[in-house]
Amino acid sequence: MFEPHPGMSLVMQRSPPSSPRRPSLPTPHLLLCLLLLPCTSRGDEGASIASNRTAVVGEDPYGPRATRHSPRSAELTYDSSVDSVPVLLSQAGGLSDLFSRFSLTSTRVKNQLCRNHSMAYLKQLDNFTLWAVEMFDSSTKFPAGLIAGNTYQMGAFDECIAVTAQLPAQRGHENESRFTGQYCLAEVQILPPETDRGHHTYEYVKDPNGSAWEGLKYTGDLRVRRRDIFHWSFCIPSSCQPVDLQNALEGAFEWVQQEHGIPMRVQVRDRMCQTAEIPPMSTGAIAVTVIMSLFVIAVVAGTTFEFCCQRKGTNNTSMISRVATCFSARTNLRNLMKTDISKGELKAIHGVRFYSMMLIIFGHRCMFSFGGPLHNPQFVEYIYTEAINMFLLNGPLIVDTFFLISGFLTCYLLILELDKKKKYNIFVLYLYRYIRLTPVYMIIVAFYATLFYRVNRGPLWEARIGMETERCETNWWTNLLYVNNYVNTMQLCMFQSWYVTCDMHFFLMAPLLVYPLWRWPRYGRIVLFLVTLVSIAIPFAVTYIGQLDAVLLLYMTTLSDPVVNDTFRSIYITSHTRASPYFIGMIWGYMYYKIKADKIKIPQITILGLWAIMLTTALASMFGAWIFYLPGRPYSRLESAFYGGLHRAGWGISLGWLVVASDLGLGGPLTPLFKWNAVVPLSRLTYCAFLIHGGVQMLSIATLRTPEYMTFYKLFWMTSADIFFTFMIAVLVTLVFESPICSLQKIFLRGGKHSEKEAIAETVHMSYENGRIMTIPQ
């Protein structure tokens, strides 16, 4: 054991000399004291702090120590014969000495104002002053559950940032007499010493009679949350910078390494420190607020105008009247809630789209929760050990269902359009597509870049929302130009926005493939087939050449910030590696068109065979990723490339049959489920829901005050809340932004010449994620 310095307020007695000691390892008592840094001294530098604090910073700017508000704690007796952690609160020290071991009054801290305020904090803590005790109370005293994986020791965030300290003003330093509480999460890493079992192990269950260091050691198993790195909360004066806290902690950890040979590292990132102060609104934030407010005013005005016209019984068809009606919430809500399906629209698509959106929300809930603070990460760790859980770990495959639907509808409905009009203007088609998707998309991006940061606060607010805001402030233009999955991908704004970009890229190719498919069917089929083969070969080649993972492996370290992962940036979000489901969807759309046009009857035995083959293919595509989660398994470039190239294609082929079979009435019990009228309005909301749900889930993680205790029940309960709030917000966004913009697009881009009946006759549902209609002018 170590000798405490006389200046320490925590007096530790030696264990009897006869006590057995392991020569190669510190005692468990020392381990606990190391985790509770206030128990330790930092050597010569730390010893001088408790006994002579004023000498550290010069003349005390805040006067002598005031009369105490309450007596100090009574002594806690300690029996040296008992093998326990020896602690004694002495009468001469006080609460301030608990933090003196890494005090911000240290000469390591170059910020003089920080040192002065920290000195005042220590003195008022001895006096038991409320604000000082609140700062002490809101800081983590002792990490709990580290071996179990509870690596976020979050303290009391709200109590800390609510602290306001008013000190006696010194002449010429009036502006330095006040400070507030600043909440910081320091990232601490312990480098455990070598034990009797020095090799890495992938076992989840450790030897209970082995060393406790085994529970903290990093084994290299990516399925397991690292126990050697944890986050420790501190409440410090707002005048201190993150580097000041880091310097003070480094001094404390140096003593640990010098005296006991246990290296400890610390990092205090700027994003992990925050106060209650919110910066003033920027020009961009004001502009976005004004634009959103104008839309809300227009909706109120349009709704009121329509109501007044109906009360008077007038039917005004002027341009002003039509524009005003575009903003009517009553009309737009009525159109949204319609369940009757237009001619040429596939009703089963609505069900597939909505249920897929629910699964995507569920998958992203897993992503945010598993990558965030967890009280019991063992729950997630055991998920990696069961193949049945691939429906969670390979859940990103569900996104390919949307690509399939988009390609299916684009091909099928463009061919119907060509049958009717014999041509289409491809450039106007691109313009409509851009105008259709971009306005509401950019409204959400603008909200991320300007207003999202001001919605709430929390321990991880800066690390999650602040980082997302900064990325969107810098790279919003890449979203606007639909290049964000190739340009500045390390700063991707809205992690799910890559999908919108990919879908836009695929749409640019679709009309070029559909026209020859309609005009010269034989050659068109060959071209589409070859393009599909190339889309399968590209991810194979990229995976093989880059020696990348076959899929995005959803380990907890990856889920905390996916954009820093190489596989995410190189394969997961790039258009050239995600195209195969879209083109397979086009093939299915063409086959569906031929079945309907030629009135082909599929034999029952063929139907049963197709169901068996497609179900097997879908299960293999989903659960085949299990082998890549097996720890210690040698990496195979060829194996990864084959799976990386084929599993999305297999999923697209399987789901394409599901769409066709359900719409033709060959889906058995699935047909009424997908054609249920109730899902039609919800399906129209899926585009807005897709853009919104990430922010809803990110908000819940950034505002956590304590780590989540996760169970499957909790996971489904949180997903249900995500779905409810996402679609509620999607209704508002649709009524305020999306529906009015779509209606205005019809009026102005068609010149307002056609009647509503003629407009309906010219509309075609152009594979948009929310099922909205778009006219294609001749």
N, C-alpha and C positions, 0 to 999 in steps of 0.2 A: 504494500500500500504506500501511498505518497504522504509526505508531511505537509499539512496545510500551513499556509503563511499566517503569521500572527494577525495580519490585517483582515483576514477573512472573517465574515460574520457566520459562516457555516463551519463549525469546528468539527473536525473529523479525528477520531482517535485511532491509534494503531490497533490492529488485531494482534493478539498474543503471538510472540515469536514462534511458538510451536505450531501455529496454524498451518496446515498444509497449503502449498502453493504449486500451481503448475508453472514451471519455468518459462514455457513458450507463450503463454497467454495471460492477459490480465484477468482478474477475477470477475465474476458476473457483477459484483458490486461496482467495480470500476467501470464496467460497460454502462451500467445505468447512470452513473455519475457523469460519464462522458456525454451521454445523451442529454443530461440536464447540465448544460454548461455552467450555470450559476454555481454549481457545486465545486467548481474547479478554480484554481488560480492560474494566472498566465505567467508565472515566474516573476522576475524582478519588476517588469512593467506593470503587471496586474497587481502586485502587492502594494505598490505605491498609491494606487487609485483609491482604495478603501480608506487608507490612513491619512492621506493628504490630498484630497481632491482639488482644493483651491490652488495648490501649487502647480497643478497640471495646466490650468488655464490662466494663471495669473491672478490678479486681484478679483475677488468675488464681486461680480457686478450686481448681485441681487441681495446683498446684505447678509447679516448673520442668520443662523438657523432659528426659525421661529419656534414658539412654544408648541409642543406636540398636542394634537387633537385627541389622541387616545394612546394608551400604553402599548408598549411593544408586546409581542407574543411572549408568553411564558416559556421557560426552557423545556425542551423535549428531551427527556432522559434517554440514555442509550446504554445498553448493557454490552460491554465489549466482548463478553463471552458468547454472545449470540451472533451467528454468522448472518448479519443483515446489513443494510445500507446505513452507516453511522451518520446521523445528522443531528446538529444541535443549533438552534437559533439562539445566539448569545444576546445578552442585554445591551452590548456595546455596539451592535451592528445596525439592525433594522432592515426594513423591506428593501431599501435602496441597495443594500449590499448583494441582494440576490442577482441584480443585474450588473454589479460592478465588475464582474469577471470579463465581460465584453463591453464595458461601458463606452459610450460614444464621447466621453470626456478624454479618451485616450489620445496621446500625442500622434497616434497613427491617423487620426481624423484631422485633416487639414482645414476643414470648414470651421472657422472660429465661432460663427453664430450658432452652428449646430452644437458645438461643444458647450457654449454658454447655456443654451436652452436645455441641453442634456444635464448640465450641472444643476440647473434650477429644478428640473424634473426629479433628480435623485434626492435633492434636499426636501422638496415638497412631498415626495414619497415617504421619507422618514417622518415627516410631520403628519402623515395620514391625510393629506389634502385630497379632496374628492377627485379633482381632475387627474391628479397624478396616479391615484389608486386605480382610476378607470383605465388609464393607459397600461398600467401594470396588469390589471385584471383582464384586459382584452388581448394580451399577448399569450402565446402558448408557453406553459410552464414546463411541461414534460411530454414528450412524444408518446403517444399511446397506440399500440397495435401495429408497430413497424414490422415485426416479424410476420404478422398476418397480412401485411400489404397495405395498411392504412397509411399512405405516404403523404397525405395532405392534413397537416395539423393547422387548422384554419383559425383558431382563436375566435374572437368576437369582433367581426368587421364593423358593424354599425356602432358599437360602443366606442371603438377607436376613433373613427372619423368624426364622431359627434363631439369629441373633446375639444374644448377651447380654453387655452391658458392665458390669463392676463397677468403679467408680471409687473412689478414696480418699474415705472418708466425712468430711464436714466437720461440726463440732459444730453441732447444731441443724438440720442439713440431711441427716440420715442417709437419709431417704426419697428424696432426690434423687441418690443416688450410684449408682443402677442404672437402666439403660434397655435396651431391646431394639431390634432392627432393625424399621423400618417401611417396607413396600414401597409405593411410590406410582407411579402412571402419570399423568404430566402430559400434557395435551393441548396441543400446540404448533401454532400456525398461522403459516406464512410467507406474507407478501403480496409475491409477486415483483414487481419493477419492470416497467415497460413495456419491451417489446423491439421489434425491427424489425418483428416480426409481432404487432401489438397486438390483432388481431381474434380472436374465439373461433373454434375449429375443432373439428369433430366427427371429425377424422381420428384413427385409432388409431396409424398409423405416422407418427412425427414426422420432420422433416428432420434427418438425422444431422449436417449441417453448420450447423444453426441453433443458437440459444441453448439452453443447458441449462435456462433458466428456463421454456421452453415445456413441458418435462416435468413441471414443478411447478405450473404455472398451472392454476387452475380454469377450465374452459371452459364450464361450464353443461351439459355432457353428463352426464345422470344415469346413463347406462350405465357411466360410468367412475368408479372409486373416486378420491376426491380425494387428490392427492399433497401438497397444500399444508397438510394437517392430519395430524399424526402423533402417536403416543403414545410418550413417552420415560420409561423407568423410572428411578427414583431410590431408593436405600436411605438413609433418614434416621433420626435418633433417634426413638424412640416418643414422646418428650416434645414433639415438634413437631406442629403442626397442619397440615392441608393448606393453609390460608391462609398459613402461614409459608413453605412452599416456594414458593407462588405469588408472594408478595411478593419473595422473593429472586430468583426467575427473572425477574420483571418488571424488576427493577433491571438485570440482565444484558442483557435485550432492549432496554432504553432506550438503552444504549450502542450497540447495533447500529444502531438507528434514527438516533441523533444523528450517529454517525460515518459511516454508509454509506447512510442513507436507505432502509433496508429495514425496514418495520414487521414486528414479530413479536409475536404475542399468545400468552398462556398461560392455561390454566385447570386448576386442580387440584380436582376434585370430591371431596367427602367419600367417596363410594363407591369412589373409585379409590385409596384408601389403606387399608392394613390391616396388622395385626400378627398374631402367632401366638396372641394371647389370644382365647379364645372366651367370651362372656358366660355366666353361669350360667343353668341352665334356668329358664324362666319357669313360672308356675303353669299356663298353658295347655299348655306342652310336657310338664310332668309329667302332667297330666290325659290328654293324648293317649297318652302312653307307657303309662299305667295301663290305659286302655281297650283299646289294641292288645294289651297283655300278657294281659288277661283273655280276649280272643278266642282268643289262642294257647293259653292254658291250657284253655279250653273245648274247643277242637279236639282237644288231646291227651287230655283226659278223655273226650270223646265217642267218639273212636277206640278208646281203651282199653276203654270200656264195651261197645261193639259187639263188639270182639274177644272179650271175656270171655263175653258172651252166646252167641256162636257156639261157643265152646269148650265151654260147658255144654249147648248144644243147646236153650236156652230161647228162647221167642218172646214177649217181654214187650211188650204193646200199650198199657201205661198211658201217661198223658200225660207223666210224667217220662221214661219210656223213649223216647218219640217225640221229645221235645225234645232229649234227649241224642244221639239218632241224627242229628238235624239238623246237629250239629257233627262228625260222623264224617268224617274226611278220606277214609277208604276208600270209604264210600258215595258221597260227593260226587264223588270222582275217577272212580268207576265210572260214575256218571251223566254226568259230563262227557265220558267217552270213548266213550259209546254212539254208534253210527253209524246205527242203525235210525231211521227217520223216522216220526213219528206221522201218522195220517190227517188230511189237510187241510193239511199243511205242504208248502211248495214246496222241494224239495231243491236246486234250482239257486240259490236265494237264498243258501244257505250259501257257495257258491263265489264268487258276486258280492261278497258281504259281505267275505269273507276277502281276496280279491285287491285289492279296493278299499282295505282297511285297509293292505295292503302298500304300495300306491301313495301313500297318505296319509303313511305313515312316511317313504317315500322323498322326498316333497315337503317335509316338514318338516325332514328332514336337509339338504336343499338350503338351506332357509331359514336354519337355524342356522349352517351352515358358511359360506355365502356372506355372511352378515351378521357373521361373526366375523373373527378375525385370519387373514389369508391371506398366505402368502409370495409367491404368484403370482396376484394378482387379475386378471391378463390372461386367465387361463383363464375366469373368469366374464364378463369384459368381452366376449370373443369369442362367448360364448353368446348375448348380446343381438343379435348381428349375423346370426344364422341363423334362418330361420323354422322349421326343423325342431325347434328347441329349445323351441317353444311347449309341448311336452308337459311341460317343466320350468317354464317361466315362467307358463303358464296352468294349472299343476297343481292349484291350489285348486278348479278345477271338479270334481275327483274327489269332493270332499266332498258335492256335490249328489247323487251316487249314493246316499249314505246317506239323504238326505231322500227320494229316490225310493222306495227299498226300504221305508222307514218308512211312507210314505203308501200304498204298494201293499199291504202286509200289513195295515195297520190297516183299510183299506176291505174287502179281500177276506175277512178273518177275522171282522170284525164282522158282515158280511152272512151268513156261515155261522152265526154265533151267533144272529142274528135268525131265520134259517130254522129253527133247532132250538128256540129258546126263545121266539120272538116278541117279546122285549123285553130290555132291559138297564137296570140302574140306573146312570145316567150319573154320579151323584155318587160312588157306590162305585167306579165305574170310574176316576174321577179320583184317588180315594184310593189305589187299588191302584197306579196309575201312579206317583204321587209316592213311595210307600213302596218301590216296585220300583227306582226310579232313585236316590233321594236318599242312602240310608245309605252305600253304597260311594263315591259321589261325594263326600260330605262327609268321609269318612275321608281321601281323597286331598287335599282342600282343607285339612283340618286338618294333615296332614303337611307340606304346603307352608308353612303359616302358622307352624309351630312347630319341626319336627324337620329339615326339609330343609336348613336353614342349617348344621346341625351335622354334616352327612355328610362334608364334605371342605373343602378350601381351594384357592385358585388365584388367579392374577393378576386374573381377571375375576370372581371369586366374589362380591364385594360388588356389582359392577355388574349381574350377572345374577341370581344366587340371592338375594342380599340384597335387591334390588329386588323380586323376585317374592315373597319372604317378607313384605316390608312391605306390598305390595299385598294379599296374602291376609289379613294381620292386620287390615287396615283394612276390607276389603270382602267378607269371607267371607259376611256376611249377604245380600249381593246374589246370591250363588250359591245360598244356601239357599232364597231366595224366587224364584229363577229370573227375576231382573230385571237381571242383570249385563251384558246387552247393551244396556241403556238407561240404567242408573244408574251414575254414576262410571266411565264407560268409559275414561277416561284412566288409571284405576287397576285395570284388568281383572285379576282373579286367575285364573291358568291361562289362557294365551292361547287355548287350544282349547276352553275351557269354554262359549264362546258357542254352540257347536253344540248342546250338551245343552239349553240354555235355549230355543233356537229350536225344537227338536224337541218340547219340552214345550208350548210355545205352540201349535204346529200340532196336537198331539194334543188340546188342549182344544177345538179347532174340529171335529176329525174326527167324533166321534159325532153332533154336530149336523147334519152333512152326510150321514152314512151312513144314518141312520134314514129321512129322507124319500126317499133314493135307493132304499131297500128297500120302504118303505110306499107311496110314490107315485112310481114309477120315472120317469114322464114329467117331472113337475115337479122331481124330485130331480136328474135329469140336467141340466136347464136351470140350476138353482141352482149345481151343481158347475161347470158350464162357465163361468158368469158369474163365479164366485169365482176360477176359474183365470185368466180374462182380466184381472180386477182385479189379481191377483198379478203378472201380467206388466206391466201398465200402471204400477204403483207404482214399480218401479225406473227405468222410463223417465222418469217425472215427476221423481223425486228427482234423477236424474243431470242432466236438462235444466235444472231450476230452480237446482240448486246448482252447475252448471257443473263437475261432478266428472268424474274419470276413469271410463271405461267399465268398467274392471276394476281390481283392485288391482295396480298395476305393481310387480313384485318387484325393484326396484333394491336395491343393497347397502345404501344408507342406510336404506331402508324396512325391510329384513329385520333390521337390528340391534335394532329395537324397533317392531314394527308398530303397537302401540296408539296411537302418537302421530300416525299418518297419518290424515288427514281421511276418505279413501275407506274405510279400514278401519273407522272408527267409524260413518260415515254410511250405508254400503251393505253392506260385507262381513259385518258381524256382526249387523245388525238383522233382526228376524223379518219385518217387513213387506216387506223387499226380497229375502228369501231363500225365500219361500214357494212360488214357482211349481213347482219340482221336486216338492215334497210333494204338491200338489194334482194335478199331472200323474200322479204315482204312484198317487193314488186313482183317477183315470180308468182307468189301465191295470189296476188291481186289479179294478175293476168289469167291464172288458172281459174280463179273464181269467175272472172268475166266470161271465159269460154264455157264454163259449166252452165252459167245462166243463159248465155246467148244461144248455145247449141242444145240447151235443155238435156244435158248429159245426166243419165241415171247411174249412180254408183252402186254396184252389187253389194249385198249385205256382207258377204264373206270378205270383200275388199275393205269395207268399212271396219270390220272387226280386226283385220290384219293391220290396217293403218293405225288404228288406236293402239294396238299392241306395240308396233314399231315406234310410234311417236312417243308413247309413254316411256318406253325403255330409253329412247334417245334423250328425252328431257331429264330423266333421273340420272343418266350417265353424265350429262352436261353439268347438272347441279352438284351431284355428290362425288364426281370424279376428282374434284379439287382436294378431297380429304388427304390424299397421299402427300400433298405439298405441305401439310401441317404437321407431318410426323417428324419429331425432333431427331436430329442426328442422321437423317436420311441423306445420302450423297446426292448432290445436285446433278441432274442430267440435262444438258442443253437440248438434246433431241426430244426427250420426253416433255420438257416444258414447252418447247416450240410446237409440238403436235397438239398438246392440250390447249395452249394459248391460241392456236389458229382455228381449232375445230369446235371448241365448246360453245362459243357464241353462235356459230352457224348451226350446230345441233339444236340449240335452244330456239333459234329462229324458225327452223324447219318444224319443230314440234308445236310451237305456239301458233304458227301459221295454219296448221291443220286444225287446231282448236278453234280458231276464229272462223274458218270456213265451215267446219262441221257444226258449230253452234248456230251459225246463221242459216244453214241449210236444214236445221232441225235434226241433225245427226249426233248431237251431243248428249243425248239421254237427259239425266237430271240437271246437267250443266246448262242446257238451253234455256229453260225458264229463269235460271239464276242470272244469266247474262242478259236476257231480254226483259228483265223486270223493269217496269215503267219508272220505279222510284230512282233507279240509278241514272236515268237519262239526264235530269237536271244536274245531278252531282258530277256526271261526266263532263258537262260543259264547263265546270269550274276547275277541272284538273290542271289546266295550264297555269292559272293564277295560283292554285294550290301548290304546284310544283315550285313556283318562284318564291312563295311565301314560307313554306314549311320549315326551311332551313333556319330562317331567322327566329321563328317561334321556338325551335329546339335549342338554338344557340343561346337565346335569352334565358331559358331555364337553367342551362349549365353555368352561364356567367354570373347568375344571381345566387348560386348555391352558397349557403352559409356553413354547411357541414357536409361531409362526404355522404353519398347516397348508399343506403343499404339495399343491395339489388337482389331481387328474386324474379322468377318468371311472372309471378302475379304483378309485381311492381312494374315490370317492363311492359306488360300488356295494359296495365292501368295508365301508365304515362303515355303510351301510344294512343290510347283512346282519347286522352285529353288533347294530344297533338292533332289528331284528326279533326276533333270537334272545333278547336280554336282555329286551325288552319282553314277549314272550309267556311267558318263564320267570317273570318277576315277576307277570304276569297270572294264571298258574296259582296262585301262592301267594295272591294277593289274592282270587281266586275261592274257593279252598278255605277260607281263614280268615274272610273277611267275606261275600262275595256269596252263595255257596251256602247257608250257614247262615241268613242273613237271609231269603232267598227261601223256604226250607223253613219257617222260623218264621212267615212271613207266611201260608203256606197253612194252617198249623195253627190259628193264633189268629184270623185274619180270617174263616175259615170255621167256627170253633167246634170244629174237630176232630171233626165228626160223620160225615164220609164216609170210606169206605174208600179205599184207594189206587186200586183199579179205578174207583170212581166219580169220584174226583178226576181221573184221566186222561181220563175221558169228558167232563168239564166244562172241560177246559183248552183254551185257544186261544192260539196264539203271537202275541203282541200287538205285533209290529213293534219289539221291543226290539233294540238294536244287537248284543247277544250271543246272540240267538236263544233266550233263556230263556222258559219258559212261565209264564203267569199265569192264575189262575182268575178267572172273572167270575161272582159269585153272582147268583142271580135276585132 
